[in-house]
Amino acid sequence: MVKRKAAPEALIALGAVALRDRLASGALRAVDLASACLEVIAAREPEVQAWAWLDSDHVLKQAEALDLKRKQGRPIGPLHGLPVGLKDIIDTAKIPTENGTALDRGRVPREDAFIVARLKQAGAVIMGKTVTTELAFLNSAKTTNPHNSEHTPGGSSSGSAAAVAANMVPLSIGTQTGGSIIRPGSYCGVTAFKPTFGMVPRTGVLRSAPTLDTIGVYGHSVEDAALLADVLAGHDPLDPATSPIPSPRLYETASAKPPLKPVFAFVRPFGWDQAEPEMQEAVVELVEFLGEQCFEVALPRAFEEALQQHRTIYAAEMAKWYYPYEKRGGDNLPASVKTLMSEGKSLPARDYIAALDWTALLNGALGEIFERCDAMIMPAATGPAPKGFETTGNPIFNSVWTLCGTPAVSIPIFAAGNGLPMGLQLVGPRDGDGRLLRTARWLVEHVKQADAA
């Protein structure tokens, strides 16, 4: 039986853009929104367990300061008063950042990560730290799926996705090295956006494989995700993956009407046969619904080796970046981490260096496809969230796009027979983030209109 939403949960479910407008106009106080978030957390946290650190007094003090700032007529930022959850691998000054591991218990950074400083400048309320899997890898954490507590929320950004899905916060931030943004978004039924590699600086964020590590966002809608990602994007000389480029204007582009109806390329990615029948059927039905706006295309043969190249880079770089953890507490590391690190240590340097070349090779092979479409579409995960917590799910449909560094977004437009959500993944060309988000928003609205007819 579906319970009727309480008033605080219904308020947060309006989404970040609607809440931003109310906050900016004075129709809603930051304190009232923060209090609503805290009320929902108090009600749902015992079951969902999305938070690694939360201090209600700290949250309300931030909100009070923002209300005073607006009352005094001082300029407010684009995220004024909006609470944001942060994955607990993102450094926060004077607030614990424990990376999901007992080896970092009690760790309190002295400085904010680059993106935390950006959030504060934009007027966001730092709500707290969301649960991550241990060292942002494969072992399940304590968080459950808000739609059914017997199912996984995915990993490693489990708390971030679950917090938005449970209407505890309107926005949150996660990271992806394999499939840790897109897959939890699909399982939890929220919009998940992984930007182009290098768009968002990672200074002050746990490094596991810097060639792959990417910061992404969660929201209730594509516009919500674009609003938050716009604030985070930028150049930081301390992160060599970034470069001094103009603002991507993601929200402006995502909110605009496409000049022409978008064209989609349906891709059956490597591992398509591992997708559950109801996921395959849902995607194929959508392709049929899109008609002439969608054509099917096979990925170039080079993609057959992409997952192995991704694993080679992941293993080699984790062996380096997690060595300090191994040195001071190797016996306490999860078996999955130790296995990949061991694999990385045994890799010939030749194989690792060769794997680094594959990002450019794969993106070059995608050029012809992207000349013919606005976005590729495919499953965001193999199916709905698995039952139990032995696994956080299979990232087979995500890791290749992390290797490519292409932007990807999961939109919650499917439902499984058991009532759990399933996401559709859209992938665009590198640096085509705004266009990808605009295309995703168009598709969400197009499907909603058809459902309402």
Secondary structure, 3 states (H helix, E strand, C coil): CCCCCCHHHHHHCCCHHHHHHHHHHCCCCHHHHHHHHHHHHHHHHHHHCCEEECCHHHHHHHHHHHHHHHHCCCCCCCCCCCEEEEECCECECCECCCCCCHHHCCCCCCCCCHHHHHHHHCCCEEEEEECCCHHHCCCCCCCCECCECCECCCCCCHHHHHHHHCCCCCEEEEEECCCCCHHHHHHHCCEEEECCCCCCCCCCECCCCCCCCEEEEEECCHHHHHHHHHHHCCCCCCCCCCCCCCCCCHHHHHHCCCCCCCCEEECCCCCHHHCCHHHHHHHHHHHHHHHHHEEECCCCHHHHHHHHHHHHHHHHHHHHHCHHHHHHHHHHCCHHHHHHHHHHHHCCHHHHHHHHCHHHHHHHHHHHHHCCCCEEEEECCCCCCCECCCCCCCCCCCHHHHHHCCCEEEEEEEECCCCCEEEEEEECCCCCHHHHHHHHHHHHHHHHHHHHC
